[in-house]
Amino acid sequence: MSKSALPRRSVVVGAAATVVGWNTVGRSWAVAAPAPDAAPDAEAAADTTSGADALAALPRLDGTLVADTATLARFGGDFGHLVTAAPRAVLRPGSVRDVASLVAFARRHRIPVAMNGQSGTGDAAELESHSSYGQAGVRGGVAIDSRGLDRIVRITPGRAVVEAGVTWAQLTDAALAKGWMPPCLTDYLHLSVGGTLSVGGIGGGVQRYGFQVDTVESVDVVTGTGELVTASASANRELFEAVLGGGGQAGLIVRATLRLVRARERALVLNLFYDDLGAYLADQKKLMLERRFDLQVGDVSRNAAGTGWRYKVEGVVHYDGTAAPDRAKLVRGLRCVAADTTFTDQTAREYAYRVDAFAGFLKGAGLWSQPKPWMSLFLPASATETFMREATALLTPEDLGAGLLLFYPFRTDVFTRPMTVMPDEPVGFHFDLLSFPFPGADHAAALRRNRWLYDRAVQLGGKRYLIGAIPDVTHADWRRHYGTRWGRVVAAKHRFDPAGILTPGQGIHS
């Protein structure tokens, strides 16, 4: 429908109704007038126009574009609850074509757009973006609810094709039903595939498989021009490498083809405890390089006396039937506190969903919805002990609250996607501060602490993960983060998003 074909009637902007067009003069959305008994909100009452000449009609959509107050408020925040950036409309796509049509329309009118994962267990009240500091926010623009793209297209031996809004939990269960499993799962499974692929996607399988983006065979991407492109290592490679871990800057992932591995029946989970940081670091590297475990993570918590920190290795060996691994062999030659070693034998699915019980506790305690200044860093192994001693001297039990600090090694050669930059050493450590502060915590102070830790990590050769709550990140910070790859970042943005409308919340090109 052209501008002139729009009906000549009064159009209310911002009321609780479906969007029908864009006011090119007032640069605001126009929606069908509300029912006579519906009271328009303050913005709607103040922002009206008549006459179709100022309106550009939306393209035909299989889904809907809405602008009601409740929906805009829901998409204005994220899991961190530290930044508010409300959109002025939300697309609930009915198809991949909707995303392409909307982005093409947004480009013509210079309207910012971002995909929003809306992750969670399914309760609408709990669904939200799982960025920590407004990265998926799109102030004054259009948020695309990826829950509208929740179709598992097919699962075949060794491969899955899914839309971006499918969660890793949905994919895990569908794959397990056919004897397969994603090789690298996030700890919390109720995150969208498109969301984690946009930032990398990290979990306990990182030592063997890299990020989740390293297990991707191809993606369907809507670029900033509204073009729908299939990209892989052999076709449209520049786009393929730009969007995997690229923070949504060059395109929006709408579908992905992922590698699967054979599922094993059971998981033997081993917990090793250390009071000495040096021994912990040495054993973590030893275990990783010897490949004793299929999955290997670790965390840091206060010791029982509350006088210092304790370090834990969590190793997992998957097996089938009754062929359980030799427990004595798994702990041979280690310097852990032997008396505290524990083993847990469970199904592979039980281990994959292990975080759900902890999440349920946090929700019941009211902490899930509290502000959470999370931060993830990647440290070069040579500087890890220095950084960790400084960090643990700074951190307090109140900084963690009911949360935890993940801390474990990885090999940098397993990361194959250019946008997921890593320290320039063969081995690095993941420092993942997952704080759940109690009510009344000083969040401004926590953000200042995060900034100090980030700056110190960078001084030591470290890098960051894109979801973290790090304040006042500058253009110079981003250039330093990407280093020699900065030119590729800029070139991809100019080529695939020439109007600069995609995912402004990351702040990479601001």
C-alpha positions in Angstrom: 0.0 0.0 0.0 1.4 3.4 -0.9 1.2 6.5 1.2 -1.6 7.9 -0.9 -3.6 4.6 -0.6 -3.8 4.9 3.2 -7.3 5.8 4.4 -7.7 9.5 5.2 -8.6 9.3 8.9 -7.2 10.3 12.2 -4.5 7.9 13.3 -3.4 7.6 17.0 0.2 6.8 17.8 1.2 4.7 20.8 -2.2 3.4 21.7 -2.8 -0.3 22.5 -3.4 -1.4 18.9 -1.6 -2.8 15.9 0.8 -0.5 14.1 -0.4 0.3 10.6 2.3 2.7 9.4 5.1 5.2 10.0 4.6 8.9 10.4 7.4 10.2 8.2 7.0 13.8 9.5 6.7 13.1 13.2 9.0 10.0 13.0 6.6 7.9 15.0 4.4 4.9 14.6 0.8 5.1 13.7 -1.7 2.6 14.9 -5.4 2.0 14.3 -7.5 4.1 16.6 -8.4 2.3 19.9 -11.9 1.1 20.7 -14.2 3.9 22.0 -13.9 2.8 25.6 -10.1 2.5 25.5 -8.2 5.3 27.1 -5.1 6.3 25.1 -1.9 6.8 27.1 -0.3 10.1 27.6 2.0 9.7 24.5 -1.0 8.7 22.3 -3.0 11.7 23.4 -0.1 14.1 22.6 1.0 12.5 19.4 -1.7 12.3 16.7 -1.9 13.2 13.1 -4.4 13.3 10.3 -4.0 12.9 6.6 -2.4 10.0 4.9 0.3 12.0 3.1 2.7 11.8 6.1 2.2 8.1 6.5 4.2 5.2 5.0 2.3 1.9 5.3 3.9 -1.2 6.7 4.6 -4.0 4.4 2.3 -7.0 4.6 3.2 -9.1 7.7 2.3 -12.6 8.7 2.7 -11.5 12.3 2.0 -8.2 13.9 3.8 -5.0 14.9 2.4 -3.7 18.2 2.9 -0.6 20.3 0.9 -1.1 23.5 2.4 0.2 26.7 2.7 -3.1 28.5 4.6 -4.7 25.6 6.9 -1.8 25.2 7.7 -1.8 28.9 8.4 -5.6 28.8 10.9 -5.2 26.0 12.5 -2.1 27.6 14.6 -4.0 30.1 16.7 -7.1 30.2 18.0 -9.8 32.6 20.5 -7.4 34.2 17.8 -4.9 35.2 20.4 -2.1 35.1 19.5 -0.4 31.8 16.1 0.6 30.4 15.8 1.3 26.7 12.2 0.9 25.6 11.4 0.4 22.0 8.5 2.2 20.3 7.2 -0.9 18.6 7.6 -4.7 18.9 7.4 -7.1 16.0 5.9 -10.5 16.7 7.0 -12.2 13.5 4.8 -14.9 11.9 7.7 -15.8 9.5 11.3 -15.2 8.6 9.9 -13.1 5.8 8.4 -10.7 8.3 11.9 -9.9 9.7 13.3 -9.2 6.3 10.3 -7.0 5.3 10.4 -5.1 8.6 14.2 -4.5 8.4 14.0 -3.3 4.8 11.2 -0.8 5.9 13.3 0.3 8.9 16.3 0.9 6.7 14.3 3.2 4.4 13.1 5.3 7.4 16.3 5.0 9.5 14.5 3.2 12.4 16.8 1.2 14.7 16.1 -2.6 15.0 17.3 -5.3 17.3 16.4 -9.0 17.8 15.3 -9.8 21.4 15.7 -13.4 22.5 12.9 -13.3 25.2 14.5 -16.2 27.0 13.1 -18.1 29.9 11.1 -21.2 30.8 7.9 -20.3 29.1 6.1 -18.3 31.7 5.3 -15.0 29.9 6.0 -13.0 33.1 9.6 -14.4 33.2 10.5 -14.0 29.5 13.2 -11.3 28.9 16.4 -10.6 27.0 19.3 -12.2 28.7 21.8 -9.5 28.0 23.1 -7.8 31.1 23.5 -4.2 30.2 21.0 -3.2 27.5 22.8 -4.9 24.6 19.5 -6.1 23.0 17.8 -2.8 23.8 16.6 -0.6 21.0 15.5 2.7 22.4 12.9 4.3 20.2 13.2 1.6 17.6 11.7 -1.8 16.9 12.4 -4.9 19.0 11.8 -8.2 17.2 10.5 -10.9 19.5 12.3 -14.0 18.4 9.8 -16.2 20.1 7.8 -15.9 16.9 10.5 -17.9 15.2 10.4 -21.0 17.4 10.3 -23.8 14.8 12.6 -26.8 14.8 12.8 -27.3 11.1 14.4 -30.8 11.1 16.8 -33.0 13.0 18.8 -35.5 11.0 21.9 -37.6 12.0 24.6 -35.1 13.1 22.6 -32.0 12.2 19.8 -29.7 13.3 18.1 -26.8 11.5 16.2 -24.5 13.8 14.8 -21.0 13.8 16.4 -18.3 15.9 13.8 -18.3 18.7 14.1 -22.0 19.5 15.7 -22.4 22.9 18.6 -24.7 23.6 16.3 -26.6 26.0 13.8 -27.3 23.1 16.6 -28.4 20.8 18.2 -30.6 23.4 15.1 -32.5 24.1 14.2 -32.8 20.4 17.7 -34.0 19.6 17.9 -36.4 22.5 14.7 -38.1 21.3 16.6 -39.1 18.2 19.9 -40.0 20.0 21.8 -36.7 19.4 22.9 -33.7 21.4 24.3 -30.2 20.8 28.1 -30.5 21.5 28.3 -27.3 23.5 25.5 -26.2 25.7 25.1 -23.1 27.8 24.7 -23.8 31.5 21.2 -22.3 31.5 19.4 -24.0 28.6 16.4 -21.6 28.3 18.2 -19.2 26.0 17.5 -18.7 22.4 19.7 -20.2 19.7 19.9 -16.9 17.8 20.7 -14.9 20.9 23.7 -17.1 22.0 25.0 -17.4 18.4 25.0 -13.6 18.2 27.5 -13.3 21.1 29.3 -16.7 21.0 27.6 -19.1 23.3 29.8 -20.6 26.1 29.4 -23.7 28.2 31.3 -26.6 29.7 32.1 -28.1 26.3 34.3 -25.1 25.4 37.6 -26.9 25.8 36.7 -29.4 23.0 34.2 -27.6 20.8 34.8 -23.8 21.3 31.8 -21.6 21.5 28.4 -22.6 20.1 29.2 -20.5 17.1 32.1 -22.9 16.3 29.5 -25.7 15.8 27.5 -23.8 13.2 27.4 -25.0 9.6 25.3 -22.2 8.1 23.0 -19.4 9.1 20.1 -17.6 7.4 20.6 -13.9 8.1 18.6 -10.7 7.5 21.1 -8.0 6.8 20.6 -4.3 7.6 19.4 -3.8 4.1 16.5 -6.3 4.6 18.1 -9.0 2.4 17.7 -12.6 3.5 21.0 -14.4 2.9 22.2 -17.9 3.6 25.8 -17.8 4.7 28.4 -20.5 5.5 32.1 -21.0 5.4 31.9 -21.7 1.6 29.1 -19.2 0.6 28.9 -15.6 1.7 31.7 -16.2 4.1 32.2 -12.6 5.1 28.7 -12.4 6.4 28.9 -15.8 8.0 32.0 -14.7 10.0 30.5 -11.2 10.7 27.3 -12.4 12.4 28.6 -15.4 14.5 29.6 -13.7 17.7 29.2 -10.3 16.0 26.7 -8.8 18.5 24.0 -8.3 15.8 25.9 -5.6 14.0 26.0 -7.0 10.5 22.8 -9.0 10.4 20.1 -10.7 12.4 20.2 -14.5 12.6 16.8 -16.0 11.8 17.8 -19.7 11.2 20.8 -21.9 11.8 22.1 -25.3 10.8 24.0 -26.7 13.8 26.2 -29.7 14.3 25.1 -32.5 16.7 27.0 -35.3 18.4 25.9 -38.7 19.5 24.1 -38.5 22.8 25.5 -40.6 25.7 23.2 -42.0 28.4 24.8 -41.0 31.6 27.1 -38.4 33.2 29.6 -39.0 36.0 30.2 -35.6 37.6 33.3 -35.2 39.7 33.9 -32.2 42.1 37.4 -31.5 43.2 38.2 -28.8 45.8 41.3 -26.6 46.3 42.3 -24.1 48.9 45.5 -23.1 47.0 45.0 -21.1 43.8 48.3 -22.1 42.3 47.5 -25.8 42.7 44.0 -25.2 41.2 45.4 -23.5 38.2 48.0 -26.1 37.5 45.5 -29.0 37.9 42.9 -27.3 35.7 45.4 -26.9 32.9 46.7 -30.5 33.4 43.2 -31.9 33.2 42.3 -30.0 30.1 45.4 -30.8 28.2 45.1 -34.5 29.1 41.4 -34.4 28.1 40.4 -36.4 31.1 36.9 -35.0 31.0 34.2 -34.5 28.3 33.2 -31.3 30.0 35.3 -29.3 32.4 34.3 -26.1 34.3 35.1 -24.7 37.7 34.0 -22.0 40.2 35.1 -20.0 43.2 33.2 -19.5 46.4 33.9 -18.5 50.0 35.3 -21.2 52.2 33.3 -22.6 55.1 35.0 -20.3 57.7 34.3 -17.2 55.6 37.9 -16.3 55.7 38.9 -16.8 52.1 38.1 -18.4 48.8 37.8 -22.0 47.7 38.2 -23.3 44.2 36.3 -26.2 42.6 36.9 -28.2 39.4 33.8 -29.8 38.0 34.6 -32.5 35.5 32.1 -34.7 33.6 32.6 -38.0 31.8 29.7 -39.2 29.6 29.2 -42.9 29.1 26.6 -45.5 28.1 25.1 -48.4 30.0 27.1 -49.8 32.9 30.5 -48.9 31.5 31.2 -46.3 34.2 34.7 -44.7 34.1 37.4 -45.5 36.5 37.0 -43.0 39.4 40.5 -43.5 40.8 42.1 -42.9 37.4 40.2 -39.6 37.1 41.8 -38.1 40.2 45.2 -39.6 39.9 48.1 -37.2 40.3 46.0 -34.2 41.4 46.6 -31.9 44.3 43.0 -31.4 45.4 41.7 -31.8 49.0 41.1 -35.6 48.5 38.7 -35.9 51.5 36.3 -33.4 50.0 36.1 -35.0 46.5 32.6 -36.0 45.4 31.1 -38.0 42.6 27.5 -37.9 41.3 26.1 -40.3 38.7 23.1 -39.1 36.7 21.5 -39.1 33.3 23.0 -36.9 30.7 19.8 -35.0 30.5 19.8 -34.4 34.2 23.2 -32.9 34.0 22.3 -30.7 31.0 19.4 -29.3 33.0 21.3 -29.0 36.3 20.9 -25.2 36.6 17.1 -25.3 36.6 16.8 -26.1 40.3 19.2 -23.3 41.2 17.2 -20.9 39.0 14.0 -22.0 40.7 15.5 -21.2 44.1 16.6 -17.8 42.9 13.1 -17.1 41.5 11.5 -18.2 44.7 13.8 -16.0 46.8 12.9 -13.0 44.6 16.5 -12.6 43.4 16.0 -13.5 39.7 14.4 -10.2 39.0 16.9 -8.1 41.0 19.6 -6.0 39.2 22.5 -8.2 38.3 25.9 -6.7 37.3 27.3 -9.7 35.5 30.6 -9.7 33.7 32.5 -12.2 31.7 36.2 -12.0 30.9 38.8 -14.1 29.1 42.3 -14.0 30.6 45.6 -15.2 29.2 46.9 -18.1 31.3 50.2 -16.3 32.1 48.4 -13.5 33.8 45.5 -15.4 35.3 47.0 -15.9 38.8 47.9 -12.3 39.1 44.4 -11.2 38.0 42.7 -13.7 40.2 44.6 -12.7 43.3 43.7 -9.1 42.7 40.1 -9.8 42.0 39.5 -12.0 45.0 41.2 -9.4 47.2 38.6 -6.9 45.9 35.5 -9.1 45.8 33.3 -9.6 48.9 30.6 -12.1 49.7 28.1 -9.3 49.1 29.4 -8.9 45.6 28.3 -12.5 44.8 25.2 -12.5 46.9 23.5 -15.8 46.0 25.5 -16.1 42.8 28.8 -17.6 41.9 32.0 -17.0 40.1 32.8 -19.4 37.3 36.5 -19.9 36.6 38.0 -22.5 34.3 40.5 -22.9 31.4 40.2 -23.2 27.6 42.4 -23.7 24.6 42.3 -20.6 22.4 42.8 -22.6 19.2 39.3 -24.0 19.4 37.8 -20.6 18.7 37.4 -20.4 14.9 35.1 -17.4 14.4 36.9 -14.0 13.9 34.5 -11.9 15.9 35.0 -13.9 19.1 38.4 -12.5 20.0 40.6 -14.2 22.6 43.8 -13.6 24.5 46.9 -14.1 22.4 48.1 -17.3 24.2 47.5 -21.0 23.7 45.6 -21.3 27.0 43.2 -18.9 28.6 40.8 -18.8 31.6 37.2 -17.8 31.7 36.3 -15.4 34.6 32.5 -15.2 34.8 31.1 -13.1 37.6 27.4 -14.2 37.9 26.3 -12.2 40.9 22.8 -12.3 42.3 23.0 -9.4 44.9 20.6 -9.2 47.7 18.1 -6.3 47.9 19.8 -3.0 48.9 23.1 -3.8 47.2 25.0 -0.8 45.8 24.8 -1.5 42.1 26.6 1.7 41.1 29.6 0.5 43.1 29.3 -2.9 41.5 29.5 -1.3 38.1 32.6 0.7 39.1 34.1 -2.6 40.3 33.3 -4.2 37.0 35.0 -1.4 35.1 38.1 -1.7 37.2 38.3 -5.5 36.7 37.7 -5.0 33.0 40.5 -2.4 32.7 42.9 -4.6 34.7 42.1 -7.6 32.5 42.8 -5.6 29.4 46.1 -4.4 30.8 47.0 -8.1 31.3 46.0 -9.1 27.7 42.4 -10.1 28.5 39.2 -9.8 26.4 35.5 -9.5 27.3 32.3 -11.4 26.4 29.7 -9.2 24.8 26.9 -9.6 27.4 28.7 -8.1 30.4 27.7 -5.1 32.5 30.7 -2.8 31.9 29.9 0.9 32.1 31.3 3.7 30.0 32.8 1.6 27.2 34.2 3.9 24.6 35.1 3.7 20.9 38.7 3.3 21.9 37.8 0.4 24.1 36.1 -1.4 21.2 39.1 -0.8 18.9 41.4 -2.2 21.5 39.1 -5.2 22.1 39.0 -6.2 18.4 42.7 -5.2 17.8 43.8 -6.2 14.3 40.3 -7.3 13.5 38.7 -3.9 14.0 39.0 -3.1 10.3 36.9 -6.2 9.5 34.3 -5.1 12.1 34.0 -1.7 10.5 34.0 -3.1 6.9 31.2 -5.6 7.7 29.1 -2.9 9.3 29.4 -0.6 6.3 28.7 -3.4 3.8 25.8 -5.2 5.5 24.2 -2.5 7.6 25.0 0.8 5.7 22.3 2.7 7.5 23.6 1.7 10.9 20.2 0.5 12.2 21.0 -2.9 13.7 21.4 -3.6 17.4 22.5 -0.2 18.7 22.5 -1.4 22.3 25.9 -3.0 21.9 27.4 0.5 21.4 30.2 -0.9 19.2 29.7 1.7 16.4 28.3 4.6 18.4 
